[in-house]
Amino acid sequence: MNLLLAEVAQATQRLADAGVPSPRFDAEELAAYVHGVKRGELHNVPDADFDARYWEAVARRENREPLQHITGRAFFRYLELQVGPGVFVPRPETESVVGWAIDAVRAMDVAEPLIVDLCTGSGAIALALAQEVPRSRVHAVELDEGALHWTRRNVEGSRVVLHQGDALSALPELNGQVDLVVSNPPYIPLTEWEYVAPEARDHDPQLALFSGEDGLDTIRGIERTAHRLLRPGGLVVIEHADTQGGQVPWIFNEETGWTDAADHRDLNNRPRFTTARKATP
């Protein structure tokens, strides 16, 4: 074992003791970042090249600063995104939401599908759809200036059209034209604040996390926005907490102009997102 791998083993134990959920992965990822190599190449780093800044990075992670804030990057599907303080760090569970959306759009008989991503944050969802559905026209909406600092960096040079605005009143010029509305909105109840992981509670923007006493205020608003934006037969897909699977489909009900409302599970078999179709007249 070379010096770096021995240090990684010590770092893993330190991160585990600090309650970090994935200590080995994070210790290796930090080592790879500091030394400019891939995780699978750590064993090739000569002892003489060990960089003591590794322990500075480990100490930051030990204090529950998000891994992605330390490295400045987040991986999402086939993307590498720039992230940092002020923007919500995309999570792996959202990849299943995007996977469903991509399949749904590809199944549509539409040459150039029109897609809107509300509460886009880093731009992860919008960029993944633009990349994996090449003829799509993707609009992304974000309200918070702190998040937009990162969104603008990520969407630069892409086909995503970025708008600063409130998801609940966005893009009236597209009313009745959109094929798919997708969102990973804030959905944590205010009453759950103390139970949120430190990485999110202390570092993600509050605007991206919390939404009323039951966590569903923004989702209720997005239901109205989606119904306004979508063409008849268009689809909405919206992420929610795994404890809200029995509640969100009821928001997209027949009385408010929806059909086929259903809940879906993520790769961990937890209720993760709801889909619905705008009813045709």
N, C-alpha and C positions, 0 to 999 in steps of 0.2 A: 504493500500500500504506500502510495506517495504521500507527501506532506499534505497536499490539498485535500485528498480523500480522508485523511486522518482528522483534519480540521472540520471537514463537512460532518463527520460522525459526531464530533463534539458539539457542533452547531445544531445538529438534529436533536440532540438531547436537551440542549438549552431551549430550543423552540418548543419542544414537547412539554417541558416543565412550565413554560409560559402559557400553555393552553392553545398554541397555534394548531389549527385543525389538520394541516398536512405538513408536518415538520420536515420530513425527509425531502419531499419535493421542493419545498421552499428553500431549504439549506442548499440543495443542489442548484436550483435556479439562480440563487444569489451568487453562488460561486461561479457559475457560468457567465453571469452578467459582468461581475467584477473582472474576470480574467479574459473576457472576450472570446469565449469558446461555447460550443454546444454542451448540453448536459452530458451527452454520451462521450465527450472528449475530456472530461475532467482528469481521467487517469493519465492523460498525455502531458499535463502541465508539469514542467520540471520544478523540483523543489526550490530552485533558485528564483523562479518566477512567481512564487507565492506573494500575493499582494495583501498586506495587512489591512487594507481598506475593507476587506471581506468582513472583518469583525465589526466594523462600523455599520455595515449593512445588516448584519445579523442582529446587532443591538437594536436597530430601528424596528426590525421585524419582531423582535422579542417584546418590544413595547406596543405591539399590535398595529403598527403602521402597515397599511396594505402592501403586499408584495409588489403590486403593480405601480404603486406610487414610488417605490424605491427604484425599480428598474425603468419606470417611465413608459412601460408598454403593457398591453393586454392582448391576448390572443383570443380570437372569436371566429369559429369555423375556419375559413381560409384567410382570415385577415390578421394583420398585426396593427394594432391601434395605439396612438399616443394618448396617454391618460396621466392624470395627476390631480392634485388638490382642486376641488371645484366641480368635478364631473363624476357621475356615477360609474363605477367600474363594472363593465359587463360581466355577467355570470354565466357559467357553463349551462345552467338549466334553461337559459333563454335560447340556446341553440336549438332546442327541440321546438320552440315556438316558431322560429324562423324556418326550420325544416318543413313544418306543416304548411306555412305560408308559401314557401317556394313550390311545393308539390301542388298546392291549390291553384296558384297562378299558372303554372305550367299546364294544368288540366283545363284551363279556360280557353275557349275558342276566341281569343283576342290577340291580334297581331302585336300590339304594343301596349301591354297592360299598364294602367295608371294606378300607382301605389302611393299611399300616404302613411308615413311613420310619425305618430304623435308621441311627444315626450322623448325625442330621439337621443338625448344625452350625448354620448361619445359618437353617435352615428352608426353604431355597430349594426343594428337591424337594417337600416336603410342601405348601407354599403354592401352588406351581404346579399340583399335582394338585387341590388343593381349589378353586382358581380355575377350572381348565379342565374339571373334571368336577364340575359344580355339585351333584349329589346324592350325592357321595361322602362317606364318613365317614373322616377321616384322623387317624391317631395318629402322633406324631413322638417319637422317643426320642433323648436326648442325655445323656451321662455327665458331661461336663466342665463345671464351674461357670463357668469363664471364657467358654466358648462360650454357655452358657445365658443369660448377661447379654444377649447380642445376640439369641438365639433368642426370648426372651420379648418383646423389643421388636417383633420382626418379626411374630410370630403374634398379637399383641394385636389383638382385634377380628375375628380370622378364625375359621373353623370348625375349625381345626387344634387337636387336643387334645395338649398337650405333656406328656411324662413325663421326669423325670430318672431315669436308670437305665442299666445295662449292657446293651448290645445282645444279649449272649449269654444273658441270663436274663430279658429284658423281657417284660412283658404276658402272664403265664401265664393270666390271665382270658380271653384271646382265643384260646387254643389251639384249633386246628381250625376256626376261623371266618373267617379272613382270606382275601380274594380276591386281594390283591397285596401282596407284600413287595418294597420297593425300598431300595437302599442305595448310597451312595458312601462306602465305608469307607476306612480307611487301607490302603495297599497297596504302599508303597515298601519295598524290602528295606533293612535296616539297613546292608548293605554298600555301598549306593548314596549314602550321605549326602553325600559330597563332590561328587557330580555334580548335586545338586538345585539348581535356580535359587535365588539369594539371596532373592528375594521370598518363596519358600515356606520354605526352610530356616531363615531367620533371623527370620521373622515369623509364619508359620502355626504353630498349636500342634503340637508333636511328636506328640501323641496322635492327631491327624488325618492324619498323614503316614506313619509307619513302623509295620510290623507283622511282626516276626520276620526271620529270616535271608533268607527268600525272598519276603517281602512278603505271604504268603498266610495268615498265622495268623488274622487277623480274618475273612477270607472263609470259612475252614474253619468257624469258629465260627458265622458267620451262616448257613451252609448248614444247620446243625443247628437254629438258631432258626427259620429260614424253614420248615423241614419241620414243626416243632412248631406254628407259628402257622397255616399255610395249611390250608384245606379241601382235600379231594381235588379235583384239577383246577385248584387255585389256582396262581398264577404268581409267580416270583421274577425280579427283574432287578437285576443288581449290576455296578457299574462296576469296572474294573481298569486296570492300566497297559497301554500298547500293546504291551509286550513279553510280556504274560501271556496273550495270546489263545489259545495252544495248551495252557495249563495249567488255567485256571479251569473250562471245561466238564467236565473230568474229575472235578472235585470234586462236581459234581451228576450222579452216575451212577445207573444202574438199581439197583445193589446197595444204595444208600442211599435208594431210594424216589423216584427222579425219572425223567421221560421228556422227550424233545424238547429236551435241552440243546443250546444253539447259541450261537455267538459272533456279534457284530455289529460293524460298523465305524461310525466317526463321520464327520462331514462332510469330514474330511481323509483318509478312506479308511484309517484306522488301526484295528486291533482295539481296541475300547473297552469293551464290556460283554457279559455273558453272561446268557442267559435260560434258564429251565427250568420245567417243569410238575410239580407234585406228582402222583405216580401215584395212580390210583384203585384201590381194593382189588379 
